[in-house]
């Protein structure tokens, strides 16, 4: 089976992946128990992940947390730190990851993902990285959307997708504390 690309993103109930002040606007509406459940779901997903793909800004945010003492008590942290990573960037020359193997910098994410999808293997997980995710969607290189829906309506911001996208729901879970986890196959 060839690799598949799964783009994971937190979104608002009105479909925004970032609010007027940025991606942090969504997290104002995420109950702590829902955030913990998202981590549990990622803990189950990561063993299927062969590569994590991050955009430059997400990489810079993630590297300040995951390979540091700040993530010491987060159960999924060892898995996050161990999985191989690619960083899509035309400006970075290196992407260290604390005391773990560095991420590989790739200047053309679409080309790299196209090549990866043609090979056998597991999941290429695009984590956060909204601009990168939208670029890959526009290039037809995303197989699934793995969405965490925060119980907040932002009213404005950056929509999840920049164009109409055919989807088929393949899984879902409602979080009792608020929010949901929804998985969709991209059908177009």
N, C-alpha and C positions, 0 to 999 in steps of 0.2 A: 504494500500500500504506500502510495506517495505521501510525502509530507503535506499537511494542511496548515493553513495560516488562520489563526484565531486572533481576532482583535478584541481585547478586553477593555471596557471603559465604564466608568461611573457616569450616569446621566440623570437629569431631572425628569420628573413625570411629564413635563412638556417638551422633552426631546432635546434639551440643550446639554452638551458635554462640557461647556464652560459658561459661566455667567458673565455679566458685564464687567466684573472685577477679576475674572479668570476662573480657572478650574476649581479653586478653593471655595467658590460660592456654593458648589454642590455639597461639599462636606459639612457645611453648616447645618444641613438637614439630615445627616446620617446619624441615627441612634448608635450608641456604642455597641449594643448587642448585634445590630445589623452589620457593623464593621467587623466584629469578631466572626460572624457567620461568613462574611466574604473571605476572610482569611482562612477559615476552615475549608471552604470550597476550593480556594487556591492550593491549599495543602494537598487536597485530593487530585487536583489537576496537574500540578508541577511534575509528578513522576512521568507523565506522558509528554512533557515538554522537552524537546531536544535543544531548543535555542530560544532565548528571549531577545526580541528586537525592540530597542528603545530609540526614540528621537534624542537629539542632543539635550534639549531642556529637561526631558524626563530623566535622562541619564544623570544630569547634574543634580537633580533633586533626589533621585534614588540613591546615588553614591554617598550623599551626605547622611543617609539614614541606615540602609540595609547592612553594609559591612562595618558598621560602627557599634559602639556600646549602647547606643540609643535603641537598637533592635534586639539587644541581648535577651530580653524576656518575651520576644515575639516567636511563638512556636514555629512559624513558617520560615523564619530568617535563615536557618541553615540551608534549607532547600533553595531559597531565592539566591543565596550567595554561591551555591554550588553549580547552578545551571549555567551553561555557556551563554555568553551575551554578545550581541552585535549592537553597535551604536551607529545610527545613520547620521552622518555629519560630513560636511565639506570643509569645516573649520578646525575640528579637533585633529591632533596628530597622535594622540594616545588616549586611552580610557581605562585608567587603573580602577581596581575594585578592592580597595583596602588590602588585606593580606591574602586575597583570593586571586585566581588568574584574572588578568585584565580582560576587558571586553575588546572585541575586534572592531575597529572603526571601518565603516563601509561608506564610501562617498555616494554610491548609487543604490539605494535600498530596493527600488523596483527591480533592477537588474539582478541583484543578489537574491531577492525573494523568488523571482521567476526561476532562477537556477535551482534553488532549494526545493521548490514545489515539484520539480521534475525528478527528484531523487526519492528513493524509498526512505521512510522514517516516520517520526512522530510529529508533534506539533511545533510550529514556529509561533510563539506567542508575542503579539504586539501589545505591550503593556502601556496603558495611558497613551502618551505620544499622539495627541489628537491630530496635529498637522500630518504626521507620518501616516497615521491610520487612514485619513482622508485621501492622501496621495495614493496609497495602496488600493483603496476601494475604487478610486477613479481609474486606476490601471487594471482593474479586474483581478487583483491578486489577494483578495481576502475570501476565505471559504466560510468563516463563521464569525458572528458577533456574539460575544459573551458579555452581557450587560448587567450591571448592578444599577438598579433604579432607586435613587434616593427619594424619600417622601417630601419633596420640595418642588414647587413650581417657580421657576426663575423669571419667566415672562420675557426675557431677552437674553442674548448671549450668542454663543457659537453652536449651531445645530450639530448633531451627531454626524450627519451625512450632508454633503454638499449637493447631492442630486438624488432623484428618486432611486430607490433600491428595492429590488424584489427580495422578500425574506419568507422563510418557512420556519415557524417555531418548532424547536426540537427538544426543549426542556424549559422548566420554569419552577420557581419556588417563591412563595410569599413569605416574607419575614414577619413574624408576629409583632415585632417591635416597630415595624414600619419599613416599607421598601420591598424590593423583590430582586430576584436573580432570574434573568431570562436569557436563553440561548437560541440563536437563529442561524439557520443555514442561509447563505447568500445564494439566491436562485438564478441570478442573471449573469 
